[in-house]
Amino acid sequence: MERRLKIALAFACGLIIAGCGAGGDAASARPDFRAALEAHLAAIEAKDLEAYRPTVTTRDDLTLIFPGGEIIETTDGVIGFHEQWFQDSEWRWDGDIVKLMEGEDMAAALMKYDYRDAPDGAPRSSWLLLLFQLEKGEWRLIHDQNTRITQNTENG
């Protein structure tokens, strides 16, 4: 009887240890949000549509809201916009990450950026909120919100 109890306890401990190991593997397999964000931003800065595509949702409900309030509400529409935008070699974009927020399956980056229509053009500043969701183990952009910073909102 004592031998059976020892075997049962050893088996139970093995299951517990295996369960802890499996949880550790799942946690270590979680993708790095900052790396995904940096890949997304690098694709934009490089004006590289093929690098941009895998950073956005595979669903068709990607939303892009421009600083002036215009909106695109489909993934194909957002990719189409970027395809045209990336063909313009003159614009410049310079952004800084202000805050990162990461949850179980959603993450966001708040950024502040300056946009120029030409390298020597006057900068227009905006806030940018990028919202990502885990899709099949990868962080993918699902919402891109831009808000123009005016003199009245800069300090407010």
C-alpha positions as CSV (number, residue, x, y, z in Angstrom):
1,M,0.0,0.0,0.0
2,E,2.8,2.4,0.9
3,R,4.5,1.7,-2.4
4,R,1.4,2.5,-4.3
5,L,1.0,5.8,-2.4
6,K,4.6,6.7,-3.3
7,I,4.0,5.9,-6.9
8,A,0.8,7.9,-7.0
9,L,2.5,10.9,-5.3
10,A,5.4,10.7,-7.7
11,F,3.0,10.6,-10.6
12,A,1.0,13.6,-9.3
13,C,4.2,15.6,-8.8
14,G,5.3,14.7,-12.3
15,L,2.0,16.0,-13.7
16,I,2.3,19.2,-11.7
17,I,5.9,19.8,-12.8
18,A,4.9,19.1,-16.4
19,G,2.0,21.5,-16.2
20,C,4.3,24.2,-14.8
21,G,6.8,23.6,-17.6
22,A,4.0,23.8,-20.2
23,G,2.9,27.1,-18.8
24,G,6.4,28.5,-18.9
25,D,6.7,27.4,-22.6
26,A,3.5,29.2,-23.5
27,A,4.6,32.4,-21.7
28,S,8.0,32.3,-23.5
29,A,6.3,31.7,-26.8
30,R,4.3,34.9,-26.4
31,P,5.4,37.4,-29.2
32,D,7.3,40.5,-28.2
33,F,5.0,43.5,-28.7
34,R,7.7,46.1,-28.9
35,A,9.4,44.0,-31.7
36,A,6.1,43.8,-33.6
37,L,5.6,47.6,-33.2
38,E,9.1,48.4,-34.4
39,A,8.6,46.1,-37.4
40,H,5.4,48.0,-38.2
41,L,7.1,51.4,-37.8
42,A,10.2,50.3,-39.8
43,A,7.9,49.2,-42.7
44,I,6.3,52.7,-42.8
45,E,9.6,54.6,-42.5
46,A,11.0,52.4,-45.3
47,K,7.8,52.9,-47.4
48,D,7.8,49.1,-47.8
49,L,4.3,47.7,-48.6
50,E,5.5,44.1,-48.5
51,A,6.9,44.6,-45.0
52,Y,3.8,46.5,-43.9
53,R,1.2,43.9,-44.9
54,P,2.2,41.2,-42.3
55,T,1.9,43.8,-39.5
56,V,-1.8,44.4,-40.0
57,T,-4.9,42.3,-39.3
58,T,-5.8,39.4,-41.6
59,R,-9.5,40.4,-41.0
60,D,-11.2,43.0,-43.2
61,D,-12.0,45.5,-40.4
62,L,-8.8,47.5,-40.0
63,T,-9.6,51.1,-39.2
64,L,-7.4,54.1,-40.0
65,I,-8.5,57.6,-38.8
66,F,-6.5,60.5,-40.2
67,P,-5.6,63.7,-38.2
68,G,-8.5,65.6,-39.9
69,G,-11.1,63.0,-39.0
70,E,-11.3,61.2,-42.4
71,I,-11.7,57.4,-42.0
72,I,-10.9,54.2,-43.9
73,E,-12.8,51.2,-42.4
74,T,-11.4,48.2,-44.3
75,T,-8.1,46.4,-44.4
76,D,-8.0,46.5,-48.2
77,G,-8.7,50.3,-48.1
78,V,-5.9,50.9,-45.6
79,I,-3.5,48.8,-47.6
80,G,-4.5,50.6,-50.8
81,F,-3.9,54.0,-49.1
82,H,-0.4,52.9,-47.9
83,E,0.4,51.6,-51.4
84,Q,-0.3,55.1,-52.9
85,W,1.3,56.9,-49.9
86,F,4.5,54.8,-50.1
87,Q,5.0,55.8,-53.8
88,D,5.5,59.4,-52.7
89,S,9.2,59.7,-52.0
90,E,9.1,63.2,-50.5
91,W,7.2,62.8,-47.2
92,R,9.0,62.3,-43.9
93,W,7.7,60.8,-40.7
94,D,9.5,61.1,-37.3
95,G,7.8,59.5,-34.3
96,D,8.5,58.8,-30.6
97,I,6.9,56.2,-28.5
98,V,5.2,57.9,-25.5
99,K,3.6,54.9,-23.8
100,L,3.2,51.2,-24.4
101,M,0.2,49.3,-22.9
102,E,0.0,45.5,-23.2
103,G,-2.8,43.2,-22.1
104,E,-3.5,39.5,-22.6
105,D,-4.4,39.6,-26.3
106,M,-4.4,43.4,-27.0
107,A,-1.6,46.0,-26.9
108,A,-1.4,49.7,-27.8
109,A,1.3,52.2,-28.5
110,L,0.7,55.9,-27.9
111,M,3.1,58.0,-30.0
112,K,3.8,61.6,-30.9
113,Y,5.0,62.3,-34.4
114,D,5.9,65.1,-36.9
115,Y,4.9,64.7,-40.5
116,R,6.4,66.6,-43.4
117,D,5.1,66.6,-47.0
118,A,8.7,67.3,-48.1
119,P,12.1,66.9,-46.4
120,D,12.4,70.6,-45.8
121,G,8.6,71.1,-45.3
122,A,7.0,72.5,-42.1
123,P,6.2,69.8,-39.6
124,R,2.7,68.9,-38.6
125,S,2.5,67.2,-35.2
126,S,0.0,64.6,-34.3
127,W,-0.8,62.0,-31.6
128,L,-0.9,58.4,-32.8
129,L,-2.6,55.5,-31.1
130,L,-1.9,52.1,-32.7
131,L,-4.0,49.2,-31.3
132,F,-2.7,45.6,-32.0
133,Q,-4.4,42.3,-31.3
134,L,-2.9,38.8,-31.2
135,E,-3.9,36.8,-34.2
136,K,-2.6,33.2,-34.4
137,G,0.3,34.1,-32.2
138,E,1.3,37.4,-33.9
139,W,0.6,41.0,-33.0
140,R,-1.4,42.6,-35.8
141,L,-2.6,46.2,-36.2
142,I,-6.4,46.6,-35.9
143,H,-6.8,50.3,-35.3
144,D,-4.7,53.4,-36.3
145,Q,-5.9,56.7,-34.8
146,N,-4.2,60.0,-35.6
147,T,-5.1,63.3,-33.8
148,R,-3.7,66.6,-35.0
149,I,-1.9,68.6,-32.3
150,T,-2.8,72.3,-32.5
151,Q,-1.5,75.1,-30.5
152,N,-4.6,74.9,-28.2
153,T,-4.1,71.1,-27.6
154,E,-0.3,71.0,-27.3
155,N,-0.4,72.0,-23.6
156,G,-3.9,71.0,-22.7
